[in-house]
């Protein structure tokens, strides 16, 4: 009897432990994947932007100009670690490799490849102009190709890298010297699998109105950076099954991840937009103009840095310009806004939370000689 009783107690203990463990795991999973869903009004607003022309403005998902887009694209061409390669189109002799050099498991960890940009209209806009083979669904829902900037990755690769690519990961795409953010939203399961494909919105943002369902950008000069892991997944509070409902969240997360990546590989965050512009206009007949543009933008960058250093006045409060910067980087999801806010500050200013917990952007360290700005999340302001 005693033996039976002990056995029963042991069995109940194991069952309880298993149940608690499973519940804990489920709760953690739910927190990551089922945060507050996009509101009906946000979805309705996004729906209005789902147009073949005049859709989501590029400024809504363009990277901050201080981030080194051109330098990242150049660095991507020098990567060496790869175990997967795909043609950029059926029958093409141009092969693109997916590189893992930047997949470190740390902040800014990413996969990267350089390819062309064919147009994908899968999802609710599968009947887009001249689209020969649309599907009314995408892998993680039924995205709107007119509204959502998303990219496509070969299905076989995704299946083999499911932990790195759970779906809806933040991506950065560099085209024409500019960088834009989107999500990894669909896979390509064709035979053969090809690489270098993005939504209508992405393609038209990069290459204009001449793009259509069967007329993409053929040159393999587009850089695709895919941030890895669960932390890089767009939260459901900013994304429905069909629309991106918070482009501010996309942009803020993108800037944060790109900043961390740039720091980890030794690139400066202060690359001016002018150098990106001049790189996109490489022509011997315009060298003097490009040089003048570089000089002008360099002066602008210096002026911006100087003005940022003067944002805090002698009384220790913040002026209007500082508040504007703070508002620009406000976030509504789980990632603290001070990280993005810090990126707008010069090296002698360090941003801390109202709890006085130092938040360092890409390993920036504080010292007694640096000014501290206290971020007040309740009022969305920063003060000394």
C-alpha positions in Angstrom: 0.0 0.0 0.0 2.8 2.4 1.0 4.6 1.5 -2.2 1.5 2.2 -4.3 1.0 5.5 -2.4 4.6 6.6 -3.0 4.3 5.7 -6.7 1.1 7.7 -7.1 2.7 10.7 -5.4 5.7 10.5 -7.7 3.6 10.2 -10.7 1.5 13.2 -9.7 4.7 15.2 -9.1 6.1 14.4 -12.5 2.8 15.2 -14.1 2.5 18.5 -12.3 6.1 19.5 -13.1 5.5 18.7 -16.7 2.3 20.7 -16.8 3.9 23.7 -15.1 6.9 23.5 -17.5 4.6 23.3 -20.5 2.5 26.2 -19.2 5.6 28.3 -18.6 6.9 27.6 -22.1 3.5 28.3 -23.6 3.3 31.6 -21.7 6.7 32.7 -22.9 5.8 31.7 -26.4 2.5 33.6 -26.1 4.3 36.8 -24.9 6.6 36.7 -27.9 4.1 35.9 -30.6 0.7 37.0 -29.3 1.2 40.5 -27.9 -1.7 42.9 -28.3 -3.0 42.5 -31.8 -3.2 45.3 -34.3 -6.3 47.4 -33.7 -9.1 47.5 -36.1 -8.5 51.2 -36.8 -4.8 50.5 -37.6 -5.8 47.7 -40.0 -8.4 50.0 -41.6 -5.7 52.8 -42.1 -3.3 50.3 -43.6 -6.0 49.0 -45.9 -6.3 52.5 -47.4 -2.7 52.4 -48.4 -3.0 49.1 -50.3 -2.8 50.7 -53.8 -0.7 49.8 -56.8 0.2 53.5 -57.1 0.4 56.0 -54.2 0.8 53.3 -51.6 2.9 53.4 -48.4 5.3 56.3 -48.7 8.9 55.2 -48.9 9.8 57.6 -46.1 7.7 55.4 -43.7 10.3 52.6 -43.9 13.5 54.3 -45.1 16.5 53.8 -42.8 18.0 56.7 -40.9 20.4 58.7 -43.2 23.2 58.4 -40.6 23.4 54.6 -41.1 26.1 53.4 -43.5 24.0 51.9 -46.3 26.6 52.1 -49.0 29.4 50.8 -46.7 27.2 47.8 -45.7 26.5 46.9 -49.3 30.2 47.1 -50.1 31.0 44.9 -47.1 28.4 42.3 -48.1 30.3 41.8 -51.4 33.4 40.7 -49.4 31.9 38.0 -47.2 33.2 34.5 -47.5 31.1 32.0 -45.3 28.4 30.4 -47.3 26.9 26.9 -47.7 23.9 27.8 -49.9 23.7 29.3 -53.4 20.8 29.9 -55.8 20.3 31.3 -59.3 18.7 34.7 -59.5 16.2 33.3 -62.0 15.3 30.1 -63.8 18.1 29.3 -66.3 20.3 32.2 -65.2 24.0 31.7 -64.8 24.2 34.4 -62.2 24.5 32.7 -58.8 23.8 34.4 -55.4 25.1 33.0 -52.2 23.6 33.4 -48.7 26.4 34.4 -46.4 26.5 33.7 -42.7 29.6 35.8 -41.7 27.3 38.3 -39.9 25.1 35.6 -38.2 26.8 35.8 -34.8 23.8 35.3 -32.5 24.5 38.7 -31.0 22.8 42.0 -31.5 22.4 42.8 -35.2 23.0 39.1 -36.2 22.0 38.7 -39.8 22.2 36.6 -43.0 23.0 38.5 -46.2 22.9 38.0 -50.0 23.2 40.2 -53.0 20.8 39.5 -56.0 18.4 41.0 -58.4 14.8 42.0 -57.5 11.9 40.2 -59.2 8.4 41.2 -58.2 6.3 39.0 -55.9 2.5 39.7 -55.7 1.5 36.7 -53.6 -1.2 37.4 -51.0 -4.3 39.5 -51.4 -2.8 41.5 -54.3 -2.0 38.3 -56.4 -3.8 39.8 -59.4 -1.3 42.7 -59.7 -0.5 44.0 -63.2 1.1 41.4 -65.5 1.5 38.8 -62.7 1.6 35.4 -64.3 1.6 33.1 -61.3 0.2 34.7 -58.2 -0.9 32.9 -55.1 -3.6 34.3 -52.8 -1.5 33.4 -49.7 2.0 34.1 -48.4 3.8 31.8 -46.0 2.8 33.6 -42.8 -0.6 35.0 -43.8 -1.9 36.7 -46.8 0.2 39.8 -47.1 -0.7 42.9 -49.2 2.1 43.2 -51.8 1.0 46.8 -52.5 1.3 47.9 -48.9 3.9 45.6 -47.2 7.6 45.8 -48.2 8.5 42.1 -47.9 11.1 39.8 -49.4 11.1 36.2 -50.5 13.7 33.5 -49.5 14.1 30.1 -51.0 11.9 27.6 -49.2 14.6 24.9 -48.8 16.9 27.3 -47.0 14.2 28.5 -44.7 13.2 24.9 -43.8 16.8 24.2 -42.8 17.2 27.4 -40.8 13.8 27.6 -39.0 15.3 28.9 -35.7 17.1 31.7 -37.5 14.1 32.4 -39.8 10.8 31.9 -37.9 9.0 34.3 -40.3 8.3 38.0 -40.4 11.9 38.8 -39.5 13.0 42.4 -40.0 15.0 42.9 -43.1 17.0 45.8 -44.6 17.3 46.1 -48.4 19.9 48.4 -50.0 19.1 49.5 -53.5 20.4 52.6 -55.4 22.5 53.7 -52.5 19.5 53.8 -50.1 18.3 51.4 -47.4 14.7 50.5 -46.7 13.2 48.1 -44.1 10.6 45.4 -44.5 10.0 41.8 -43.4 10.7 38.3 -44.6 7.2 37.4 -45.6 7.2 34.6 -48.2 9.2 31.7 -49.6 10.0 30.5 -53.1 9.4 26.8 -53.6 9.8 26.7 -57.4 12.0 24.1 -59.1 14.7 25.3 -59.3 14.4 27.6 -56.3 15.6 31.1 -57.1 16.6 34.1 -55.0 16.1 37.8 -55.3 12.4 38.5 -55.0 10.4 41.2 -53.2 6.9 42.6 -53.0 5.5 45.1 -55.3 5.9 47.9 -52.7 9.6 47.1 -52.2 10.3 46.8 -56.0 8.5 50.1 -56.9 10.2 51.9 -54.0 13.6 50.8 -55.2 13.1 51.0 -59.0 10.0 53.1 -59.8 6.7 52.7 -61.6 8.2 50.7 -64.5 8.2 47.7 -62.3 5.3 45.2 -62.7 4.4 41.6 -61.9 6.7 40.2 -64.6 9.1 43.0 -65.0 11.5 43.4 -62.2 15.1 44.7 -61.8 17.4 42.3 -63.5 20.8 43.5 -62.3 22.2 41.6 -59.3 23.1 44.7 -57.3 20.5 44.7 -54.5 21.7 43.8 -50.9 19.4 41.9 -48.7 20.1 41.8 -45.0 17.9 39.4 -42.9 18.0 39.8 -39.2 17.9 36.4 -37.4 16.2 34.9 -34.4 13.0 35.4 -32.5 14.0 38.9 -31.3 14.1 40.1 -34.9 10.5 39.1 -35.6 8.0 42.0 -36.2 5.6 42.0 -33.2 2.0 41.2 -33.8 1.0 44.6 -32.3 2.5 46.1 -35.5 1.6 43.5 -38.0 -1.6 41.7 -39.0 -1.8 38.7 -41.3 -2.2 41.1 -44.2 -0.8 44.6 -43.3 2.0 46.3 -41.5 0.0 48.5 -39.1 2.9 50.3 -37.4 5.7 51.4 -39.8 7.2 53.4 -36.9 7.9 50.1 -35.2 9.4 48.6 -38.3 11.6 51.7 -38.9 12.7 51.9 -35.2 13.5 48.2 -35.0 15.3 48.3 -38.4 17.5 51.3 -37.3 18.3 49.5 -34.0 19.4 46.3 -35.7 21.3 47.9 -38.5 23.1 50.1 -36.0 24.1 47.1 -33.9 25.3 45.3 -37.0 27.3 48.2 -38.3 29.0 48.5 -34.9 29.7 44.8 -34.7 31.6 44.8 -38.0 33.4 48.1 -37.4 31.4 50.5 -39.6 30.7 54.1 -38.5 27.1 55.2 -38.0 27.9 58.7 -39.2 28.1 57.9 -42.9 26.3 60.8 -44.5 23.4 60.5 -46.9 25.5 62.4 -49.4 28.1 59.6 -49.7 25.3 57.2 -50.4 23.8 59.6 -53.0 27.2 60.1 -54.7 27.9 56.3 -54.8 24.6 55.8 -56.6 25.7 58.3 -59.2 29.1 57.1 -60.1 29.9 58.7 -63.5 33.1 60.2 -64.6 31.3 63.2 -66.1 29.8 64.1 -62.7 32.8 63.6 -60.4 33.1 67.3 -59.6 29.4 67.6 -58.8 29.6 64.5 -56.6 32.6 65.9 -54.8 30.8 69.1 -54.2 27.8 67.2 -52.9 30.1 65.2 -50.6 31.6 68.4 -49.2 28.2 70.0 -48.7 26.7 67.0 -46.9 29.8 66.6 -44.8 29.4 70.1 -43.6 25.7 69.4 -42.9 26.6 66.3 -40.9 29.1 68.3 -38.9 26.5 70.9 -38.3 24.0 68.3 -37.2 26.4 66.8 -34.8 27.3 70.2 -33.4 23.6 71.1 -33.0 22.9 67.8 -31.3 25.7 68.5 -28.8 24.0 71.8 -28.0 20.6 70.4 -27.5 20.8 70.6 -23.8 20.7 74.1 -22.5 22.5 75.6 -19.5 19.5 75.1 -17.2 19.6 71.4 -17.8 16.3 71.1 -19.6 15.5 70.0 -23.1 14.7 72.4 -25.9 12.1 71.8 -28.7 14.6 70.2 -31.0 15.5 67.5 -28.4 11.8 66.8 -27.9 11.4 66.4 -31.7 14.2 63.8 -31.7 12.7 62.0 -28.8 9.2 61.8 -30.4 10.8 60.5 -33.6 12.1 57.5 -31.8 9.2 56.7 -29.6 8.2 53.0 -29.6 5.0 51.2 -28.5 6.3 47.7 -28.4 8.6 45.9 -26.0 12.0 47.3 -27.1 12.9 50.4 -25.1 13.0 53.6 -27.1 16.2 54.9 -25.5 18.3 52.7 -27.7 17.2 54.4 -30.9 17.2 57.8 -29.1 20.9 57.2 -28.2 21.8 56.8 -31.8 20.8 60.4 -32.4 23.1 61.7 -29.7 26.8 62.7 -30.0 29.3 60.5 -28.1 29.4 62.8 -25.0 25.8 62.2 -24.2 24.5 58.9 -22.8 20.8 58.1 -22.5 19.5 56.3 -19.4 16.0 55.2 -18.5 13.9 56.8 -15.7 15.0 53.8 -13.6 18.6 55.0 -14.1 19.4 51.7 -15.8 22.0 52.6 -18.5 21.0 51.6 -22.0 24.0 51.4 -24.2 23.5 51.4 -28.0 25.9 49.0 -29.7 28.2 48.7 -26.7 28.7 52.5 -26.2 30.0 53.0 -22.6 29.5 55.9 -20.3 32.0 57.8 -18.2 31.9 60.6 -15.6 32.8 63.1 -18.3 29.6 62.4 -20.3 26.3 64.1 -19.9 23.4 61.8 -18.9 19.9 62.3 -20.4 17.1 60.7 -18.4 14.3 59.2 -20.6 10.8 59.6 -19.2 8.7 56.9 -20.8 5.5 58.3 -19.4 5.9 61.7 -21.0 8.1 60.7 -23.9 10.7 63.3 -23.0 14.4 63.4 -22.0 15.9 65.6 -19.3 19.2 66.0 -17.6 
